[in-house]
Amino acid sequence: MTAMAISEDEREFFIQLGARVAELRKAKNITQIQMAELLGVSQQTINSYEVGRRRIPVSALPTLATALTISIEEVLGETATQNKNNKRGPAPKLQKQVEIISQMPKAKQKLATDLLDAIIQQS
């Protein structure tokens, strides 16, 4: 697998995202080791996310949001007022379901995403 180059804007986004995650994690008194266990990665990977050396995968956002007891939008740095006029995005029930799925074992997460993929392909 080859690494894809990212733009300077993307790099800055991931640096800011990592710093925000670190700040939120510390505010909740969650260690990097605890966060690593939740995400199924190493403590070094969490450190790399937080300093912007590695990109946080989209699939990790629901687990991060749940662990930090905030919305995915807040993890991404969007405020409630930014989202207020934006009608797009998952319905609250769907958001809750995504958060529940993110807490399941990896095998069950794969089953759920496979089912969703099959339904989406039928649309």
VENJO-V179790 format. One record per backbone hydrogen bond with DSSP energy under -1.0 kcal/mol. CO is the residue of the C=O (numbers start at 1). NH is the residue of the N-H. E is the energy in kcal/mol with one decimal. If there is no record, write none. Layout:
BEGIN
[[CO/NH/E] [CO/NH/E]]
END
This chain:
BEGIN
[[7/11/-2.5] [8/12/-2.5] [9/13/-2.3] [10/14/-2.3] [11/15/-2.0] [12/16/-2.6] [13/17/-2.8] [14/18/-2.3] [15/19/-2.2] [16/20/-2.4] [17/21/-2.6] [18/22/-2.4] [19/23/-2.4] [20/24/-2.8] [21/25/-2.9] [22/26/-2.6] [23/27/-2.1] [24/28/-1.3] [25/30/-2.4] [26/29/-1.5] [31/35/-2.4] [32/36/-2.5] [33/37/-2.2] [34/38/-2.0] [35/39/-2.1] [36/40/-1.3] [36/41/-2.3] [42/46/-1.8] [43/47/-2.4] [44/48/-2.3] [45/49/-2.4] [46/50/-2.6] [47/51/-1.8] [48/53/-1.8] [48/54/-1.6] [57/60/-1.7] [58/61/-1.5] [60/64/-2.6] [61/65/-2.9] [62/66/-2.5] [63/67/-2.7] [64/68/-2.3] [65/70/-2.4] [71/75/-1.9] [72/76/-2.1] [73/78/-2.9] [79/83/-1.5] [80/84/-1.5] [91/95/-2.7] [92/96/-2.3] [93/97/-2.3] [94/98/-2.4] [95/99/-2.2] [96/100/-2.4] [97/101/-2.8] [98/102/-2.2] [100/103/-1.2] [101/104/-1.5] [105/109/-2.2] [106/110/-2.4] [107/111/-1.9] [108/112/-2.4] [109/113/-2.6] [110/114/-2.7] [111/115/-2.3] [112/116/-2.3] [113/117/-2.7] [114/118/-2.2] [115/119/-2.2] [116/120/-2.8] [117/121/-2.4] [118/122/-1.1] [120/123/-1.1]]
END
